[in-house]
Amino acid sequence: MKQTTIMVAVENVLEAQKLCHILDSKGFKVLDLNNFCENSFNTDTDLNPDLLILDVVFKDEKPFAGIVEELKAKNSVPLIFLSSGSTDLYLSKPDLMNTYGYLIKPVDPQELIYTVKMALYKHRMEKALRESEERYRLLVENADDPLAVVNYQGQFLMANKSANRFFGLNPQELVGRKMGDIFPPDYAQRQMDNIRLVIDTNQGITLEEETVIMDEKRWFSTNLQPIPNFSGKSPAVQLIARDITENKKTENYLLESRNFLTGVLDDMLTFVAVLKPNGEVVFVNNTPLALINSTLEEVQGAMFPDLKWWTLTPQLRQSIQQDIELCARGETIKEELQIYTKNGPLWIEYSMHPIYDQEGKLQYLVPEGRDISSQKKIEDNLIAEKSKLRTITENAPFGLVLIDAEGNYLYVNPKFEEISGYSLEDVPHGKEWFKKAYPDPETRHTAISTWIEDFEGSKPGDKASRIFPITSKDGKTKIIYFVPVHLENGEYLMTLEDITKQMEVERALKGSEKKFRTLAQTAMDAIIITDDEGVVIFSNRSLERIFDYSEEDIRGQPVDILIPERYQADFAGQMELPQSKPDNGSGKVFESYGLRKDGSEFPLEMSLNTWQMEGKCYTTVILRDITRRKLNEFKMKMKEDIFQLMARNIEEVFWMVDPLNGQLLYMSPSYQKIWGSSISKLYQNPRSWIDTVHPDDQKKFIHHIYGSLEINDLTRIKSLECRLELPDGTTRWIRIRSFPVINENKQIYRRVGLAKDITYQKTGRE
């Protein structure tokens, strides 16, 4: 680290030596200006001090004053004055305003070091602020979006390069003009009303409007923010305009895509197709099919480059194949092509773009085409320019982040905060951004690795667009389109656009077949669909797991191949009812037996749902292997039978009670022998078995069985002896034991007990 150099010029030599000694002891490099002046010091030398300490008496003396001014002008060196206490005699108010502090002689060492450190800190902060302001100025000046400052009268006070370039003006030609000089009157007046509203209310607004720029209709998203005092002048607004014409076109495309599901695409005059990632045709609308006298059924399942449109030249077919490969890797294709039709060659404006699911997995490729033959010759140049502009605007960002080479976030714009919810204070560095935006460690690792891979060895101007989901500050998941660009100075400009709604629309537009297959293939139960003749037309993967039949094995086979022969008649009857009365038969559940491919049988639960499409009846059959359930039922029945057998054959009385409500849940048959009363009477009067206990023993009997809270001493009693007064007047002694039954929540939810007749042991008689 460079040692800080301090130059001192003090009238008193001893005082100067003292200052030098103090500063030197604190690690500063000290130069005595007196010595340099005596040796005809020249400011053109390599001397470059970081701080000046100047005796106030030298302020206006030569050569000190000249040297100080030269150093300040040459290096912006901060200055501390040293005075004997009568500062006002030597220093004017401007002097005090321009200094970084002053000291009173004799100088206190601690005060000296404190003042020096504060002066150096203040100087560094001012320097950093100037550098930050310069960086911000460059950011604004070089921003892609037109940016300007407009006052209450509609006059442009400042405009960046993009604003001047957008209106076809030379740099700074826009400054001084008014809204009415640039825009049509109606649009200019609306903008003036909005500008004055922002200034009057001190509240920013964002608007979307259509206007005419250079004789062309364009859509703009305009953000107006108040500036209370611009450069010491009257209030003004900061105006940032974004050309969203292409976004409006995208919205129109999404509307058209929605209509695709209802058949509107078939009536469109444009060329629209849907392909699998390998180029296999899923759908083509009627307009391009009519050009080659084909139907959807004829081209569905074929490879897109093999269709007639691309047979003009081998190179054209090869180009379409390359487009499919590039688009499958995430690129968007846009070009003009000449295709084959039954009426001769036709020029189309052609594009192809990828469609992703919510997890970012490629699902489809969507080629589009528009007939431009009639305007090809007269609009060739104009279309080329529009194509370039469209390419730029499609990559144009909404959010904006400036990042230095070390990953520090230097600036984020308001749209970034609106999209992500994070301010610059929340994400001052890439580490904080990745932690907050990607809380899942695996997703975060993927995002960081992708960033590093995209820009490892990159050159200025290189960019790599990516689509990633992020977690915003409010905890919501958003799908973001990122475009980071490597700048000349080593920094990165990253733009981001929230495309969550667009992706939701695209996901919603996927066919019901895709949704069904996704759900069906992940279901644990076997799912098959049969036609009205009971022939299988679809099965999921669970069918193979349960029955050992693959989808290829079972498709085209009668569904009763899965049912043992002796149950097929009953199964056929179950199938006939919902097909004859679809509204009454859907959702019916019944049990039968299944037949695996190897001939083994197993218990089965089936659910039938019948539905109609295009006048045909179909049945969805859901089959569940209930072998484990039946086994568990058998085990429970066995346990119950064993319990009943034991309870009926042991001499001791066995009971079970609910400790929460005191309800008697079970009493074994031995009760009648010991208590002298029938179980039926006990269930009619559940308290009768307690009333039979001797009055002196009842309280401890109840506590032992039910755990009564009336007894404070809850010490567990292993067994209890008490007397019974039987209906025939005799007394019988019993020994009882009660045990708690604990559930999975570690709570007592049952108490069970045993009672044994011990009359003989107590009295010597039966």
C-alpha positions in Angstrom: 0.0 0.0 0.0 1.3 3.5 -0.9 2.5 5.5 2.1 0.5 8.7 2.6 2.7 11.8 2.0 2.1 15.0 4.1 3.8 18.3 3.3 4.0 20.9 6.1 5.0 24.6 6.0 5.2 26.1 9.5 6.7 29.5 10.5 8.4 28.2 13.7 11.1 25.6 12.9 10.7 23.9 16.3 6.9 23.7 15.7 7.6 22.2 12.3 9.9 19.6 13.7 7.3 18.7 16.3 4.6 18.2 13.7 6.9 16.2 11.5 7.9 14.0 14.4 4.2 13.3 15.4 3.2 12.5 11.8 6.2 10.4 11.2 5.5 8.3 14.3 2.1 7.5 13.0 3.5 6.1 9.7 3.1 9.2 7.5 5.8 10.3 5.1 6.5 14.0 6.0 8.1 16.7 3.8 9.0 20.1 5.1 8.0 22.8 2.6 10.4 25.3 4.1 13.3 23.1 3.0 12.0 22.9 -0.6 11.4 26.6 -0.8 15.0 27.3 0.4 16.2 25.0 -2.4 14.2 26.7 -5.1 11.5 24.1 -5.1 9.8 23.5 -8.5 6.3 22.1 -8.7 7.1 20.4 -11.9 9.1 17.8 -10.0 7.8 14.3 -9.2 6.6 15.4 -5.8 3.0 14.5 -5.3 1.9 15.0 -1.6 -1.5 13.7 -0.4 -2.1 16.6 2.1 -0.8 20.1 2.9 -0.5 21.6 6.4 0.1 25.4 5.9 0.9 28.0 8.5 -1.8 30.7 8.0 0.9 33.4 8.0 2.3 31.9 4.7 -1.1 32.0 3.0 -0.3 35.0 0.9 3.5 35.0 1.1 5.7 34.0 -1.8 6.8 31.4 -2.7 4.5 29.5 -0.4 1.2 30.8 -1.8 2.3 30.0 -5.4 3.5 26.5 -4.5 0.2 25.8 -2.7 -1.9 27.0 -5.6 0.2 25.0 -8.1 -0.2 21.8 -6.0 -3.9 22.3 -5.5 -4.4 22.9 -9.2 -2.1 20.1 -10.3 -3.2 17.4 -7.9 -6.3 18.7 -6.0 -4.4 18.3 -2.8 -6.5 18.9 0.4 -5.3 21.7 2.7 -5.3 22.2 6.5 -4.4 25.6 7.9 -2.3 26.1 11.1 -2.9 29.2 13.1 -1.9 30.8 16.4 -5.5 31.3 17.4 -6.4 34.6 15.6 -7.7 32.9 12.5 -10.1 35.6 11.5 -7.2 38.0 10.9 -5.7 35.8 8.2 -8.5 33.7 6.8 -11.6 34.9 4.8 -14.8 32.9 4.6 -13.9 31.5 1.2 -10.6 30.3 2.6 -12.4 28.4 5.4 -15.0 27.0 2.9 -12.2 25.6 0.7 -10.1 24.1 3.5 -10.3 20.6 5.0 -9.8 21.9 8.6 -7.5 24.1 10.7 -5.4 23.6 13.8 -4.4 26.0 16.7 -0.8 26.2 17.8 0.6 24.7 19.9 -0.9 21.6 18.2 -2.3 18.8 20.3 -0.9 15.5 18.9 -4.2 13.7 19.1 -6.1 16.6 17.5 -3.4 16.7 14.8 -3.8 13.1 13.9 -7.6 13.3 14.1 -7.7 16.4 11.8 -5.3 14.8 9.3 -7.3 11.5 9.1 -10.6 13.4 8.8 -9.2 15.6 6.0 -7.8 12.5 4.1 -11.2 10.7 4.6 -13.2 13.7 3.4 -10.9 14.0 0.4 -11.3 10.4 -0.5 -15.1 10.5 -0.1 -15.3 13.6 -2.4 -13.1 11.9 -5.0 -15.2 8.8 -4.9 -18.4 10.9 -5.2 -17.0 12.6 -8.2 -16.0 9.3 -9.8 -19.5 7.9 -9.0 -21.2 11.0 -10.5 -19.1 10.6 -13.6 -19.9 6.9 -13.9 -23.6 7.7 -13.5 -23.4 10.4 -16.1 -21.8 8.0 -18.6 -24.5 5.4 -17.8 -27.2 7.9 -18.5 -25.5 9.4 -21.6 -24.9 5.9 -23.1 -28.2 4.3 -22.1 -30.1 2.6 -25.0 -33.4 4.2 -23.9 -34.1 7.9 -24.8 -33.7 9.9 -21.5 -34.4 13.6 -21.1 -35.2 16.3 -18.5 -38.2 18.5 -19.2 -39.4 21.6 -17.3 -42.9 22.8 -16.5 -43.1 24.6 -19.8 -42.3 21.5 -21.8 -38.8 22.6 -22.7 -36.0 20.0 -22.9 -33.3 20.9 -20.4 -31.1 17.8 -21.0 -31.2 14.8 -23.4 -28.9 11.8 -23.8 -27.4 10.5 -27.1 -30.2 8.0 -27.6 -32.9 10.7 -27.3 -31.2 12.9 -30.0 -30.5 9.9 -32.2 -34.0 8.6 -31.9 -35.5 11.9 -33.3 -32.8 12.1 -36.0 -31.0 15.1 -34.3 -27.4 15.9 -33.8 -26.1 15.7 -30.2 -27.8 18.3 -27.9 -30.0 19.6 -30.7 -33.0 18.4 -28.6 -32.0 20.7 -25.7 -34.0 24.0 -25.8 -36.8 22.6 -27.9 -40.3 22.1 -26.6 -42.7 19.1 -26.7 -44.8 20.8 -29.5 -41.6 21.0 -31.7 -41.1 17.2 -31.5 -44.5 15.4 -31.2 -47.9 15.8 -32.8 -50.1 18.4 -31.0 -52.5 15.9 -29.3 -49.7 13.8 -28.0 -47.6 16.8 -27.0 -50.5 18.2 -25.0 -51.1 14.9 -23.2 -47.5 14.7 -22.3 -47.5 18.3 -21.0 -50.5 17.5 -18.8 -48.7 14.5 -17.4 -45.5 16.4 -16.8 -47.3 19.2 -14.9 -49.2 16.6 -12.9 -45.9 14.9 -11.8 -44.3 18.2 -10.8 -47.5 19.4 -9.0 -48.0 16.2 -7.1 -44.3 15.2 -6.8 -45.4 11.6 -7.7 -43.9 9.7 -10.6 -46.1 7.9 -13.2 -45.6 5.4 -16.1 -47.7 5.6 -19.3 -48.2 3.5 -22.4 -49.3 5.5 -25.5 -49.1 5.4 -29.3 -47.6 8.3 -31.2 -45.9 9.2 -34.5 -42.1 9.5 -34.6 -40.5 10.5 -37.9 -43.8 9.7 -39.8 -44.1 6.2 -38.2 -46.5 5.0 -35.6 -44.8 3.7 -32.5 -45.8 2.6 -29.0 -44.0 4.0 -26.0 -43.8 3.2 -22.3 -42.9 6.5 -20.7 -41.7 6.9 -17.1 -41.9 10.4 -15.6 -40.2 11.1 -12.2 -40.1 14.5 -10.5 -36.8 16.4 -10.0 -37.6 19.1 -7.4 -34.6 21.4 -8.3 -32.8 20.5 -11.5 -29.3 22.2 -11.5 -30.5 25.0 -9.3 -33.4 25.9 -11.6 -37.2 25.4 -11.4 -38.8 21.9 -10.9 -38.6 19.5 -13.8 -39.2 15.8 -14.6 -36.9 13.0 -15.7 -38.4 11.3 -18.8 -37.4 7.8 -19.8 -39.1 6.5 -23.0 -39.0 2.9 -24.1 -40.1 1.8 -27.5 -42.5 -1.1 -26.9 -43.8 -1.5 -30.4 -42.4 -5.0 -30.6 -43.8 -5.9 -27.2 -47.3 -4.8 -28.5 -46.7 -7.1 -31.5 -45.8 -9.9 -29.0 -49.0 -9.3 -27.1 -50.9 -9.6 -30.4 -49.1 -12.9 -31.1 -50.2 -14.2 -27.6 -53.7 -13.3 -28.4 -53.5 -15.2 -31.7 -51.9 -18.1 -29.9 -54.9 -18.2 -27.5 -57.2 -18.4 -30.4 -55.2 -21.3 -31.7 -56.9 -23.6 -29.2 -60.3 -22.6 -30.5 -59.5 -23.1 -34.2 -59.0 -19.5 -35.2 -55.5 -20.2 -36.5 -57.1 -22.3 -39.3 -58.8 -19.2 -40.7 -55.7 -17.0 -40.5 -53.9 -15.9 -43.6 -50.5 -16.3 -42.0 -48.3 -19.4 -41.9 -48.3 -20.9 -38.4 -46.9 -24.3 -37.3 -46.0 -26.2 -34.1 -43.0 -28.6 -34.1 -41.5 -31.0 -31.7 -37.8 -30.0 -30.8 -36.6 -32.5 -33.5 -38.6 -30.9 -36.2 -41.6 -33.3 -36.3 -44.8 -31.6 -37.3 -47.5 -31.3 -34.6 -49.8 -28.7 -36.2 -50.0 -26.5 -39.3 -52.9 -24.1 -40.0 -55.0 -24.2 -43.2 -53.4 -21.3 -45.0 -50.0 -22.8 -45.8 -51.5 -26.2 -46.3 -53.7 -24.9 -49.1 -50.6 -23.6 -50.8 -49.4 -27.2 -51.4 -52.8 -29.0 -51.6 -52.2 -30.9 -48.4 -54.2 -31.6 -45.2 -53.1 -31.6 -41.6 -53.5 -35.4 -41.4 -51.0 -35.7 -44.3 -48.3 -33.6 -42.8 -48.7 -34.4 -39.1 -45.8 -36.6 -37.9 -43.7 -35.7 -40.9 -40.3 -33.9 -40.6 -40.8 -30.2 -41.3 -37.8 -29.8 -43.8 -39.3 -32.6 -45.9 -42.5 -30.7 -46.7 -43.1 -29.2 -50.2 -42.6 -25.5 -49.2 -38.9 -26.1 -49.0 -38.3 -28.0 -52.3 -37.3 -24.9 -54.3 -33.6 -25.7 -53.7 -31.6 -28.2 -51.7 -30.0 -25.2 -50.0 -33.4 -24.0 -48.7 -34.2 -27.4 -47.2 -30.8 -27.5 -45.6 -31.3 -24.0 -44.2 -34.6 -25.0 -42.6 -32.9 -28.0 -41.0 -30.2 -25.7 -39.6 -32.9 -23.3 -38.3 -34.5 -26.1 -36.4 -31.2 -27.1 -34.8 -30.4 -23.5 -33.8 -33.9 -22.8 -32.5 -33.7 -26.1 -30.4 -30.6 -24.6 -28.8 -32.6 -21.5 -27.8 -32.0 -19.1 -30.7 -34.8 -17.1 -32.4 -34.7 -17.3 -36.2 -35.9 -14.4 -38.4 -35.4 -14.2 -42.1 -37.1 -13.8 -45.5 -37.5 -16.9 -47.6 -38.9 -17.9 -51.0 -41.0 -21.0 -50.8 -42.7 -23.4 -53.2 -46.5 -23.2 -53.7 -48.9 -24.6 -56.3 -49.1 -21.1 -57.8 -45.4 -20.6 -58.0 -42.7 -19.2 -55.7 -43.8 -17.0 -52.8 -41.8 -14.7 -50.6 -42.6 -14.9 -46.9 -41.3 -13.1 -43.8 -40.3 -16.2 -41.8 -39.5 -16.7 -38.1 -39.0 -19.5 -35.7 -38.8 -19.3 -31.9 -38.6 -21.9 -29.0 -41.3 -22.4 -26.4 -40.3 -23.5 -22.9 -42.2 -24.9 -19.9 -42.1 -23.5 -16.4 -38.9 -25.4 -15.6 -37.2 -23.9 -18.6 -37.3 -27.1 -20.6 -37.8 -26.8 -24.4 -41.2 -28.0 -25.4 -42.0 -26.8 -28.9 -40.6 -24.8 -31.9 -43.1 -22.4 -33.5 -42.4 -21.3 -37.1 -44.4 -18.4 -38.5 -44.6 -16.9 -42.0 -46.3 -13.9 -43.6 -46.8 -13.3 -47.3 -44.7 -10.3 -48.3 -44.6 -11.0 -52.1 -46.6 -7.9 -53.0 -44.4 -5.5 -51.1 -41.0 -7.3 -51.4 -39.7 -5.2 -54.3 -40.9 -1.7 -53.1 -40.2 -2.2 -49.4 -37.0 -4.3 -49.4 -34.8 -1.7 -47.8 -37.5 -0.6 -45.3 -38.1 -4.2 -44.2 -34.4 -4.8 -43.7 -34.2 -1.7 -41.4 -37.3 -2.8 -39.5 -35.8 -6.2 -39.1 -32.6 -4.7 -37.5 -34.7 -2.5 -35.3 -36.9 -5.4 -34.2 -33.9 -7.5 -33.3 -32.6 -4.7 -31.1 -36.0 -4.0 -29.5 -36.7 -7.7 -28.8 -33.5 -7.7 -26.7 -34.3 -4.4 -25.1 -34.5 -4.6 -21.3 -37.0 -3.4 -18.7 -34.7 -3.7 -15.7 -31.1 -2.5 -15.8 -28.0 -3.4 -13.7 -24.5 -2.1 -14.0 -21.9 -4.5 -12.5 -18.1 -4.0 -12.2 -15.5 -6.7 -12.9 -15.4 -7.7 -9.2 -19.1 -8.4 -9.1 -20.1 -5.2 -7.3 -23.5 -3.8 -8.3 -22.9 -0.2 -9.1 -26.4 0.8 -10.2 -29.9 -0.7 -10.5 -32.8 1.2 -12.1 -36.3 1.5 -10.7 -37.7 -1.1 -13.1 -35.2 -3.6 -11.7 -36.5 -2.9 -8.2 -40.1 -3.2 -9.4 -39.4 -6.6 -11.0 -37.3 -8.1 -8.3 -38.2 -6.0 -5.2 -34.5 -5.6 -4.4 -32.8 -2.3 -4.0 -29.1 -1.6 -4.4 -28.8 -1.8 -0.6 -30.3 -5.3 -0.7 -27.9 -6.6 -3.4 -24.7 -4.6 -3.4 -22.8 -7.5 -4.8 -23.5 -10.5 -7.0 -23.1 -12.8 -4.0 -26.1 -11.2 -2.3 -28.1 -11.2 -5.5 -27.6 -14.9 -6.1 -28.4 -15.8 -2.5 -31.6 -13.8 -2.5 -32.8 -14.5 -6.1 -31.9 -18.2 -5.9 -32.4 -19.4 -2.3 -32.3 -23.0 -3.4 -28.5 -24.0 -3.4 -28.8 -26.3 -6.5 -30.6 -23.6 -8.6 -28.1 -21.0 -7.4 -25.2 -23.2 -8.4 -26.7 -23.6 -11.9 -27.3 -19.9 -12.3 -23.7 -19.0 -11.2 -22.2 -21.7 -13.4 -24.2 -20.4 -16.4 -23.0 -16.8 -15.8 -19.4 -17.9 -15.6 -19.7 -20.2 -18.6 -21.3 -17.5 -20.7 -18.6 -14.9 -20.1 -15.5 -16.9 -19.6 -13.1 -15.6 -22.2 -15.7 -13.2 -23.6 -14.9 -10.0 -25.4 -16.4 -6.5 -25.1 -19.8 -6.5 -26.8 -20.4 -10.2 -26.1 -23.8 -11.1 -24.7 -25.7 -14.2 -23.7 -29.4 -14.2 -23.2 -30.9 -16.6 -20.6 -34.3 -17.3 -19.1 -34.2 -18.1 -15.4 -36.8 -18.2 -12.6 -36.0 -15.9 -9.6 -37.4 -15.4 -6.1 -38.4 -11.8 -5.7 -38.2 -9.9 -2.4 -41.9 -10.7 -1.6 -41.2 -14.4 -2.0 -42.9 -14.8 -5.4 -41.4 -16.8 -8.2 -40.9 -14.9 -11.5 -39.6 -15.9 -14.9 -37.0 -13.4 -16.1 -35.4 -12.9 -19.5 -31.8 -11.9 -18.8 -29.4 -10.2 -21.4 -26.0 -9.4 -19.8 -23.5 -7.6 -22.1 -19.7 -7.3 -21.6 -18.7 -3.6 -21.9 -15.5 -2.1 -23.1 -14.3 -1.1 -19.6 -14.7 -4.6 -18.2 -18.0 -3.9 -16.6 -21.3 -5.7 -17.4 -24.6 -4.2 -18.3 -27.4 -6.7 -17.5 -30.9 -6.2 -18.6 -33.9 -8.2 -17.4 -37.5 -8.5 -18.4 -40.3 -10.1 -16.5 -41.9 -12.7 -18.8 -43.9 -14.5 -16.1 -47.3 -13.7 -17.6 -46.1 -14.5 -21.1 -44.8 -17.9 -20.0 -48.1 -18.6 -18.1 -50.0 -17.8 -21.3 -47.7 -20.1 -23.3 -48.1 -22.9 -20.7 -51.9 -22.4 -20.7 -51.9 -22.7 -24.5 -50.4 -26.2 -24.4 -53.0 -28.8 -25.5 -55.1 -30.7 -23.0 -53.4 -33.9 -24.3 -50.0 -32.7 -23.0 -51.5 -31.9 -19.6 -53.3 -35.2 -19.5 -50.2 -37.2 -20.5 -48.1 -35.4 -17.9 -50.6 -36.1 -15.1 -51.3 -39.6 -16.3 -47.7 -40.7 -16.7 -46.9 -39.6 -13.2 -49.9 -41.3 -11.6 -49.3 -44.3 -9.3 -52.4 -46.0 -10.5 -52.7 -47.6 -14.0 -54.7 -45.4 -16.4 -56.0 -46.5 -19.7 -58.4 -45.0 -22.3 -60.7 -47.2 -24.4 -62.8 -46.3 -27.4 -66.5 -47.2 -27.7 -65.6 -50.8 -28.6 -63.5 -51.3 -25.5 -60.2 -51.2 -27.3 -57.2 -49.6 -25.5 -56.0 -46.4 -27.2 -53.8 -45.1 -24.4 -52.0 -46.4 -21.2 -49.6 -44.8 -18.8 -46.3 -46.2 -17.4 -47.9 -47.5 -14.2 -49.8 -50.0 -16.3 -46.5 -51.7 -17.1 -45.4 -51.6 -13.5 -48.7 -53.2 -12.3 -49.5 -55.6 -15.2 -46.1 -56.0 -17.0 -47.8 -54.8 -20.3 -46.0 -51.9 -22.1 -48.1 -49.3 -23.9 -47.0 -50.9 -27.2 -48.2 -54.3 -26.0 -51.7 -53.1 -24.8 -52.5 -50.5 -27.4 -55.1 -51.8 -29.9 -56.0 -54.8 -27.6 -59.4 -55.3 -25.9 -59.3 -54.0 -22.3 -60.6 -57.2 -20.8 -57.2 -58.8 -21.6 -56.4 -57.4 -18.1 -59.3 -59.3 -16.4 -59.3 -63.0 -15.5 -61.8 -64.9 -17.7 -64.2 -65.7 -14.9 -64.6 -62.0 -14.1 -64.9 -60.7 -17.6 -68.7 -60.9 -17.9 -69.1 -58.8 -14.7 -66.5 -56.4 -16.0 -68.3 -56.1 -19.4 -71.5 -55.2 -17.6 -69.8 -52.5 -15.6 -68.4 -51.0 -18.8 -71.7 -51.0 -20.6 -73.6 -48.9 -18.1 -71.5 -45.7 -18.3 -71.3 -46.0 -22.1 -75.0 -46.2 -22.4 -75.6 -43.5 -19.8 -72.5 -41.4 -19.6 -74.0 -38.8 -17.3 -74.9 -41.5 -14.7 -72.0 -43.9 -15.0 -69.0 -41.7 -14.6 -66.9 -42.1 -11.5 -68.2 -45.6 -10.6 -65.8 -47.6 -8.4 -65.9 -51.4 -7.9 -63.6 -54.2 -7.0 -62.5 -57.1 -9.2 -59.4 -59.1 -10.1 -56.6 -58.2 -12.5 -54.6 -60.6 -14.7 -50.9 -59.9 -15.2 -49.0 -60.7 -18.4 -47.4 -63.7 -16.7 -50.9 -65.1 -15.8 -50.9 -64.2 -12.1 -54.0 -62.7 -10.6 -54.3 -60.0 -7.9 -57.2 -58.0 -6.3 -58.0 -54.8 -8.1 -60.1 -51.6 -7.6 -61.4 -49.9 -10.7 -62.9 -46.5 -11.5 -64.7 -45.8 -14.7 -65.3 -42.4 -16.2 -67.0 -42.0 -19.6 -66.7 -38.9 -21.8 -67.5 -37.8 -25.3 -65.5 -35.9 -28.0 -66.6 -35.2 -31.6 -69.6 -37.5 -31.2 -67.5 -40.5 -30.0 -67.7 -42.1 -26.6 -64.5 -42.9 -24.7 -63.9 -44.5 -21.2 -61.1 -43.7 -18.8 -60.3 -46.7 -16.6 -58.2 -46.2 -13.4 -56.9 -49.5 -11.9 -55.4 -49.8 -8.5 -53.6 -52.8 -7.1 -55.2 -53.4 -3.7 -53.2 -56.5 -2.8 -51.5 -54.7 0.2 -54.9 -53.3 1.4 -56.5 -56.7 1.2 -53.6 -58.2 3.1 -53.8 -55.6 5.8 -57.6 -56.2 6.1 -56.9 -59.9 6.5 -54.3 -59.2 9.2 -56.6 -56.9 11.0 -59.4 -59.6 10.9 -56.9 -62.2 12.2 -55.9 -59.9 15.0 -59.6 -59.3 15.9 -60.3 -63.0 15.9 -57.3 -63.8 18.1 -58.3 -61.0 20.5 -61.9 -62.3 20.7 -60.6 -65.8 21.3 -58.3 -64.7 24.1 -60.9 -62.5 25.8 -63.5 -65.3 25.8 -61.2 -67.9 27.3 -59.2 -66.2 30.0 -60.6 -66.3 33.5 -59.6 -62.7 34.3 -62.0 -59.9 33.3 -60.5 -57.7 30.5 -61.9 -54.2 29.7 -61.1 -51.1 27.7 -62.2 -47.5 28.4 -61.8 -44.0 26.9 -60.1 -41.9 29.6 -61.3 -38.6 28.1 -65.1 -39.2 28.4 -65.1 -42.2 30.7 -66.9 -44.4 28.1 -66.6 -48.2 28.5 -65.5 -49.5 25.1 -65.2 -53.3 25.8 -65.8 -55.8 28.6 -64.9 -59.5 28.3 -67.4 -62.3 29.0 -65.6 -63.2 32.3 -67.4 -60.1 33.8 -70.6 -62.0 34.4 -68.8 -64.7 36.4 -66.9 -62.2 38.8 -69.4 -59.3 39.0 -72.5 -61.5 39.1 -74.3 -59.5 36.4 -74.7 -59.8 32.6 -72.8 -57.7 30.1 -76.0 -56.6 28.4 -77.1 -55.0 31.7 -73.7 -53.4 32.0 -74.0 -51.8 28.6 -77.5 -50.5 29.5 -76.0 -49.0 32.7 -72.3 -48.5 32.2 -71.8 -47.2 35.7 -73.2 -50.4 37.3 -69.8 -52.1 37.5 -68.5 -49.2 39.5 -71.6 -49.1 41.8 -70.9 -52.7 42.7 -67.5 -51.7 44.2 -67.6 -51.3 48.0 -68.2 -47.6 48.9 -64.9 -47.4 50.8 -63.0 -48.7 47.7 -64.8 -46.8 44.9 -62.7 -43.7 44.9 -59.4 -45.5 44.4 -61.0 -47.9 42.0 -62.2 -45.0 39.7 -58.7 -43.3 39.9 -56.9 -46.5 39.1 -59.1 -47.2 36.0 -59.7 -43.7 34.6 -56.8 -41.7 36.1 -59.2 -39.3 37.8 -58.0 -35.8 38.3 -59.7 -35.6 41.7 -56.7 -37.4 43.2 -53.6 -35.1 43.5 -51.2 -38.0 44.0 -50.8 -39.3 40.4 -48.2 -41.9 41.4 -48.6 -44.9 39.2 -50.3 -47.9 41.0 -49.2 -51.2 39.7 -52.2 -53.1 41.1 -55.1 -52.5 43.4 -57.2 -54.8 45.7 -60.8 -53.9 46.4 -64.2 -55.4 47.3 -67.3 -56.0 45.3 -70.8 -56.2 46.9 -72.6 -58.5 44.6 -76.4 -58.5 43.9 -76.9 -61.7 46.0 -75.4 -60.0 49.1 -72.0 -61.7 49.0 -68.7 -59.9 49.1 -66.0 -60.7 46.6 -62.3 -59.5 46.6 -60.6 -58.6 43.3 -57.1 -57.5 42.3 -57.1 -55.0 39.3 -54.4 -53.7 37.1 -54.8 -50.8 34.7 -52.4 -49.7 31.8 -52.4 -46.6 29.6 -52.3 -47.0 25.8 -50.2 -44.3 24.1 -50.8 -42.9 20.6 -48.3 -41.6 18.1 -48.6 -38.1 19.7 -47.5 -39.6 23.0 -50.9 -39.0 24.5 -53.0 -41.5 26.5 -56.0 -42.3 24.4 -57.1 -45.6 25.9 -56.9 -47.4 29.2 -57.1 -51.2 29.4 -57.3 -53.3 32.6 -57.6 -56.8 34.1 -59.5 -58.0 37.2 -58.8 -61.3 39.0 -60.9 -62.9 41.7 -58.7 -63.2 44.8 -61.6 -64.0 47.3 -60.1 -67.3 48.2 -56.6 -65.9 49.0 -58.3 -63.2 51.2 -60.9 -65.2 53.0 -60.1 -68.9 52.4 -63.4 -69.5 50.8 -64.6 -69.6 47.2 
